[in-house]
Protein backbone atom coordinates (compact mmCIF):
# COMPACT_ATOMS: atom_id res chain seq x y z
CA UNK A 1 0.00 0.00 0.00
CA UNK A 2 1.44 3.43 -0.87
CA UNK A 3 2.43 5.63 2.02
CA UNK A 4 1.85 9.34 2.53
CA UNK A 5 2.54 11.88 5.24
CA UNK A 6 -0.41 14.05 4.23
CA UNK A 7 -4.06 13.15 4.69
CA UNK A 8 -6.26 12.99 1.62
CA UNK A 9 -8.23 16.16 0.81
CA UNK A 10 -11.15 16.85 3.12
CA UNK A 11 -14.57 15.72 1.95
CA UNK A 12 -16.43 18.92 2.87
CA UNK A 13 -20.07 18.39 3.84
CA UNK A 14 -20.26 21.07 6.50
CA UNK A 15 -23.67 22.69 6.89
CA UNK A 16 -24.13 26.41 7.31
CA UNK A 17 -22.67 27.17 10.71
CA UNK A 18 -25.22 28.03 13.37
CA UNK A 19 -24.73 31.64 14.33
CA UNK A 20 -23.46 32.15 17.86
CA UNK A 21 -25.54 35.32 18.00
CA UNK A 22 -28.75 33.62 16.88
CA UNK A 23 -28.28 30.66 19.24
CA UNK A 24 -27.59 32.91 22.23
CA UNK A 25 -30.52 35.25 21.59
CA UNK A 26 -32.90 32.35 20.98
CA UNK A 27 -31.75 30.58 24.13
CA UNK A 28 -31.94 33.65 26.37
CA UNK A 29 -35.53 34.30 25.27
CA UNK A 30 -36.79 30.99 26.71
CA UNK A 31 -38.24 30.63 30.20
CA UNK A 32 -35.30 28.42 31.23
CA UNK A 33 -32.48 30.37 29.63
CA UNK A 34 -30.05 28.04 27.86
CA UNK A 35 -27.11 28.15 25.46
CA UNK A 36 -25.88 25.05 23.55
CA UNK A 37 -22.81 23.53 25.15
CA UNK A 38 -20.88 23.51 21.87
CA UNK A 39 -20.35 27.26 22.31
CA UNK A 40 -18.30 26.66 25.45
CA UNK A 41 -15.40 25.62 23.20
CA UNK A 42 -13.85 28.77 21.84
CA UNK A 43 -10.04 28.90 21.90
CA UNK A 44 -9.86 29.78 25.60
CA UNK A 45 -12.63 27.34 26.48
CA UNK A 46 -10.86 24.51 24.68
CA UNK A 47 -7.64 25.20 26.60
CA UNK A 48 -9.55 25.27 29.88
CA UNK A 49 -11.15 21.94 29.03
CA UNK A 50 -7.70 20.45 28.46
CA UNK A 51 -6.86 21.55 32.01
CA UNK A 52 -10.11 20.02 33.28
CA UNK A 53 -9.08 16.65 31.85
CA UNK A 54 -5.96 16.74 34.04
CA UNK A 55 -7.79 17.48 37.31
CA UNK A 56 -7.84 14.93 40.13
CA UNK A 57 -11.64 15.21 40.37
CA UNK A 58 -12.21 14.75 36.63
CA UNK A 59 -12.11 10.96 36.39
CA UNK A 60 -13.58 10.34 32.87
CA UNK A 61 -10.53 11.02 30.69
CA UNK A 62 -7.87 9.15 32.65
CA UNK A 63 -10.26 6.30 33.48
CA UNK A 64 -11.19 5.80 29.82
CA UNK A 65 -7.53 5.90 28.78
CA UNK A 66 -6.74 3.32 31.45
CA UNK A 67 -9.49 1.02 30.15
CA UNK A 68 -8.27 1.46 26.58
CA UNK A 69 -4.68 0.64 27.46
CA UNK A 70 -5.63 -2.39 29.53
CA UNK A 71 -8.07 -3.90 27.04
CA UNK A 72 -7.01 -2.57 23.63
CA UNK A 73 -6.04 -6.02 22.33
CA UNK A 74 -9.49 -7.39 23.14
CA UNK A 75 -11.06 -4.32 21.57
CA UNK A 76 -9.10 -4.62 18.35
CA UNK A 77 -9.86 -8.35 18.21
CA UNK A 78 -13.57 -7.54 18.45
CA UNK A 79 -13.26 -4.88 15.74
CA UNK A 80 -11.27 -7.14 13.44
CA UNK A 81 -8.88 -6.49 10.54
CA UNK A 82 -9.29 -4.37 7.39
CA UNK A 83 -11.96 -2.15 8.87
CA UNK A 84 -12.86 1.39 7.89
CA UNK A 85 -12.68 3.24 11.23
CA UNK A 86 -14.89 6.34 11.44
CA UNK A 87 -14.18 8.60 14.41
CA UNK A 88 -16.86 11.05 15.50
CA UNK A 89 -15.08 14.19 16.67
CA UNK A 90 -11.41 15.09 16.97
CA UNK A 91 -8.90 12.61 15.63
CA UNK A 92 -5.84 13.82 17.49
CA UNK A 93 -6.22 12.45 21.04
CA UNK A 94 -4.21 9.80 22.83
CA UNK A 95 -7.21 7.44 22.74
CA UNK A 96 -7.22 7.47 18.94
CA UNK A 97 -3.53 6.66 18.84
CA UNK A 98 -4.03 3.71 21.20
CA UNK A 99 -6.40 2.20 18.63
CA UNK A 100 -4.32 3.07 15.58
CA UNK A 101 -1.26 1.49 17.20
CA UNK A 102 -3.04 -1.84 17.52
CA UNK A 103 -5.51 -2.19 14.64
CA UNK A 104 -4.25 -4.45 11.86
CA UNK A 105 -4.30 -3.43 8.23
CA UNK A 106 -6.85 -0.61 8.42
CA UNK A 107 -8.73 -0.08 5.18
CA UNK A 108 -8.97 3.60 6.13
CA UNK A 109 -9.32 5.97 9.05
CA UNK A 110 -12.04 8.60 8.64
CA UNK A 111 -12.01 11.42 11.22
CA UNK A 112 -15.24 13.45 11.12
CA UNK A 113 -15.48 16.93 12.60
CA UNK A 114 -17.35 20.16 11.90
CA UNK A 115 -14.27 22.32 12.50
CA UNK A 116 -12.46 22.17 9.17
CA UNK A 117 -9.22 23.86 10.26
CA UNK A 118 -8.80 21.62 13.30
CA UNK A 119 -9.73 18.57 11.24
CA UNK A 120 -7.07 19.28 8.61
CA UNK A 121 -4.40 19.91 11.25
CA UNK A 122 -5.12 16.76 13.25
CA UNK A 123 -5.54 14.58 10.14
CA UNK A 124 -2.18 15.70 8.77
CA UNK A 125 -0.50 15.06 12.13
CA UNK A 126 -1.86 11.52 12.18
CA UNK A 127 -0.94 10.98 8.54
CA UNK A 128 2.67 11.86 9.39
CA UNK A 129 2.66 9.46 12.36
CA UNK A 130 0.86 6.62 10.53
CA UNK A 131 1.97 6.87 6.89
CA UNK A 132 0.68 3.37 6.01
CA UNK A 133 -2.91 4.19 7.02
CA UNK A 134 -5.14 5.90 4.43
CA UNK A 135 -6.58 8.90 6.30
CA UNK A 136 -9.73 10.39 4.76
CA UNK A 137 -11.05 13.38 6.74
CA UNK A 138 -14.70 14.44 6.43
CA UNK A 139 -15.92 17.88 7.47
CA UNK A 140 -19.52 17.43 8.57
CA UNK A 141 -21.99 17.77 11.41
CA UNK A 142 -21.70 14.20 12.64
CA UNK A 143 -25.05 14.35 14.43
CA UNK A 144 -26.72 14.23 11.00
CA UNK A 145 -26.34 11.95 7.98
CA UNK A 146 -23.15 12.35 5.93
CA UNK A 147 -21.39 10.43 3.15
CA UNK A 148 -18.15 8.49 3.51
CA UNK A 149 -15.33 8.65 0.96
CA UNK A 150 -14.53 5.42 -0.84
CA UNK A 151 -11.48 3.74 0.74
CA UNK A 152 -8.55 2.66 -1.46
CA UNK A 153 -9.47 -0.99 -0.85
CA UNK A 154 -12.86 -2.46 0.09
CA UNK A 155 -13.19 -2.73 3.90
CA UNK A 156 -14.30 -5.85 5.70
CA UNK A 157 -16.72 -3.69 7.69
CA UNK A 158 -17.21 -0.13 8.94
CA UNK A 159 -16.77 0.62 12.64
CA UNK A 160 -17.55 3.90 14.39
CA UNK A 161 -15.47 5.25 17.27
CA UNK A 162 -16.97 7.73 19.73
CA UNK A 163 -14.76 8.21 22.81
CA UNK A 164 -15.02 10.57 25.73
CA UNK A 165 -18.59 9.88 26.83
CA UNK A 166 -19.72 12.71 24.57
CA UNK A 167 -22.90 10.67 24.12
CA UNK A 168 -23.76 11.99 27.60
CA UNK A 169 -24.21 15.53 26.24
CA UNK A 170 -27.27 14.38 24.29
CA UNK A 171 -30.73 14.13 25.81
CA UNK A 172 -32.12 10.61 25.59
CA UNK A 173 -34.16 11.15 22.42
CA UNK A 174 -31.27 13.01 20.79
CA UNK A 175 -28.90 10.17 21.77
CA UNK A 176 -31.23 7.56 20.27
CA UNK A 177 -31.46 9.51 17.00
CA UNK A 178 -27.69 9.98 16.86
CA UNK A 179 -26.99 6.30 17.52
CA UNK A 180 -29.54 5.45 14.84
CA UNK A 181 -27.55 7.56 12.35
CA UNK A 182 -24.38 5.66 13.33
CA UNK A 183 -26.13 2.29 12.93
CA UNK A 184 -27.33 3.30 9.47
CA UNK A 185 -23.83 4.46 8.50
CA UNK A 186 -21.94 1.34 9.60
CA UNK A 187 -24.70 -1.02 8.37
CA UNK A 188 -25.31 -4.71 9.16
CA UNK A 189 -22.23 -6.36 10.73
CA UNK A 190 -20.82 -2.89 11.37
CA UNK A 191 -19.80 -1.79 14.85
CA UNK A 192 -19.37 1.07 17.29
CA UNK A 193 -16.72 1.44 20.00
CA UNK A 194 -18.06 4.04 22.41
CA UNK A 195 -17.15 5.56 25.76
CA UNK A 196 -20.05 5.67 28.23
CA UNK A 197 -19.86 7.27 31.67
CA UNK A 198 -21.65 5.31 34.39
CA UNK A 199 -23.82 6.31 37.33
CA UNK A 200 -21.95 6.38 40.63
CA UNK A 201 -21.84 8.28 43.90
CA UNK A 202 -23.39 11.73 43.36
CA UNK A 203 -20.52 13.48 45.15
CA UNK A 204 -17.98 11.91 42.80
CA UNK A 205 -19.99 12.95 39.74
CA UNK A 206 -20.63 16.52 40.86
CA UNK A 207 -17.01 17.07 41.91
CA UNK A 208 -15.90 16.22 38.36
CA UNK A 209 -17.87 19.24 37.12
CA UNK A 210 -17.21 21.57 40.07
CA UNK A 211 -13.57 21.06 41.04
CA UNK A 212 -11.80 22.54 44.04
CA UNK A 213 -9.40 24.58 41.89
CA UNK A 214 -12.24 26.35 40.07
CA UNK A 215 -11.19 25.31 36.57
CA UNK A 216 -14.65 24.01 35.64
CA UNK A 217 -16.12 27.26 36.96
CA UNK A 218 -13.73 29.27 34.78
CA UNK A 219 -14.64 27.07 31.80
CA UNK A 220 -18.36 27.70 32.28
CA UNK A 221 -18.02 31.43 32.99
CA UNK A 222 -15.83 31.80 29.91
CA UNK A 223 -19.11 31.64 27.97
CA UNK A 224 -20.05 35.00 29.51
CA UNK A 225 -16.65 36.37 28.57
CA UNK A 226 -17.16 35.16 25.00
CA UNK A 227 -20.58 36.84 24.76
CA UNK A 228 -19.09 40.09 26.06
CA UNK A 229 -16.35 39.94 23.46
CA UNK A 230 -18.28 38.74 20.41
CA UNK A 231 -21.83 40.00 21.03
CA UNK A 232 -21.22 43.31 22.83
CA UNK A 233 -22.82 41.82 25.94
CA UNK A 234 -22.56 43.43 29.37
CA UNK A 235 -22.29 40.39 31.64
CA UNK A 236 -20.57 41.09 34.96
CA UNK A 237 -18.66 37.86 35.52
CA UNK A 238 -18.62 38.50 39.27
CA UNK A 239 -22.44 38.64 39.27
CA UNK A 240 -22.76 35.03 38.04
CA UNK A 241 -21.58 31.82 39.65
CA UNK A 242 -20.91 28.34 38.36
CA UNK A 243 -23.64 25.99 39.58
CA UNK A 244 -23.75 22.21 39.18
CA UNK A 245 -26.55 19.89 40.22
CA UNK A 246 -27.51 16.24 39.82
CA UNK A 247 -30.92 15.73 38.22
CA UNK A 248 -32.06 12.31 39.37
CA UNK A 249 -35.12 12.18 37.09
CA UNK A 250 -33.03 12.88 33.99
CA UNK A 251 -29.96 10.97 35.16
CA UNK A 252 -27.56 13.79 34.42
CA UNK A 253 -25.30 16.45 35.83
CA UNK A 254 -26.57 19.87 34.82
CA UNK A 255 -24.21 22.84 34.55
CA UNK A 256 -25.64 26.33 34.97
CA UNK A 257 -24.55 29.92 35.30
CA UNK A 258 -26.55 31.37 38.21
CA UNK A 259 -27.23 35.06 38.72
CA UNK A 260 -26.24 36.22 42.21
CA UNK A 261 -28.56 39.24 42.09
CA UNK A 262 -31.45 40.81 40.19
CA UNK A 263 -29.94 42.41 37.11
CA UNK A 264 -30.40 43.31 33.46
CA UNK A 265 -27.85 42.40 30.80
CA UNK A 266 -27.56 43.64 27.21
CA UNK A 267 -26.66 41.11 24.51
CA UNK A 268 -26.38 42.04 20.81
CA UNK A 269 -28.69 45.01 21.28
CA UNK A 270 -31.34 43.16 23.31
CA UNK A 271 -31.86 43.37 27.05
CA UNK A 272 -32.47 40.36 29.30
CA UNK A 273 -33.61 40.43 32.92
CA UNK A 274 -32.35 38.00 35.55
CA UNK A 275 -33.86 37.38 38.95
CA UNK A 276 -31.53 36.49 41.80
CA UNK A 277 -30.89 32.74 41.53
CA UNK A 278 -32.07 32.50 37.91
CA UNK A 279 -29.80 30.41 35.69
CA UNK A 280 -28.54 29.90 32.17
CA UNK A 281 -28.41 26.15 31.48
CA UNK A 282 -25.16 25.49 29.64
CA UNK A 283 -24.52 21.73 29.59
CA UNK A 284 -25.90 18.27 30.39
CA UNK A 285 -23.74 15.25 31.19
CA UNK A 286 -25.93 12.15 31.26
CA UNK A 287 -24.75 9.07 33.14
CA UNK A 288 -25.93 5.54 32.38
CA UNK A 289 -26.30 2.15 33.94
CA UNK A 290 -25.09 -0.72 31.77
CA UNK A 291 -28.66 -1.95 31.34
CA UNK A 292 -29.87 1.56 30.56
CA UNK A 293 -27.35 2.09 27.77
CA UNK A 294 -28.02 -1.39 26.36
CA UNK A 295 -31.70 -0.47 26.16
CA UNK A 296 -30.96 2.87 24.49
CA UNK A 297 -28.55 1.39 21.94
CA UNK A 298 -31.00 -1.41 21.22
CA UNK A 299 -33.68 1.14 20.34
CA UNK A 300 -31.21 2.62 17.84
CA UNK A 301 -30.43 -0.68 16.11
CA UNK A 302 -27.33 -1.83 18.01
CA UNK A 303 -26.69 -4.70 20.36
CA UNK A 304 -23.98 -4.45 23.03
CA UNK A 305 -21.46 -7.25 22.48
CA UNK A 306 -18.73 -6.45 25.01
CA UNK A 307 -18.29 -4.04 27.91
CA UNK A 308 -14.99 -3.09 29.52
CA UNK A 309 -14.92 -1.12 32.79
CA UNK A 310 -12.41 0.04 35.37
CA UNK A 311 -12.11 -1.61 38.78
CA UNK A 312 -14.54 0.89 40.37
CA UNK A 313 -17.07 0.72 37.49
CA UNK A 314 -16.85 4.47 37.07
CA UNK A 315 -16.63 4.35 33.26
CA UNK A 316 -17.16 1.91 30.43
CA UNK A 317 -15.96 1.36 26.88
CA UNK A 318 -18.51 -0.68 24.97
CA UNK A 319 -18.43 -2.46 21.63
CA UNK A 320 -21.79 -2.57 19.90
CA UNK A 321 -22.71 -4.21 16.61
CA UNK A 322 -25.57 -4.01 14.14
CA UNK A 323 -27.13 -7.47 13.80
CA UNK A 324 -27.02 -8.95 10.31
CA UNK A 325 -30.83 -9.09 10.19
CA UNK A 326 -30.99 -5.32 10.85
CA UNK A 327 -32.01 -3.04 8.01
Secondary structure, 3 states (H helix, E strand, C coil): CCCCCCCCCCEECCCCCCCHHHHHHHHHCCCCEECCHHHHCCHHHHHHHHHHCCCCCCHHHHHHHHHHHHHHHHHHHHHCCCEEEEEECCCCCHHHHHHHHHCCCCCEEEEEECCHHHHHHHHHHHHHHCCCCCECCEECCCCCCCCCCCCCCCCCEEEEEECCCHHHHCCHHHHHHHHHHHHHHHCCCCEEEEEEEECCCHHHHHHHCCCCCCHHHHHHHHHHHHHHHHCCCCCCHHHEEEEEEEECCCCEEEEEEEECCCEEEEECCEEEEECCCCEEEEEEEECECHHHHHHHHHHCCCEEEEEEECCCCCEEEEEEECCCCCC
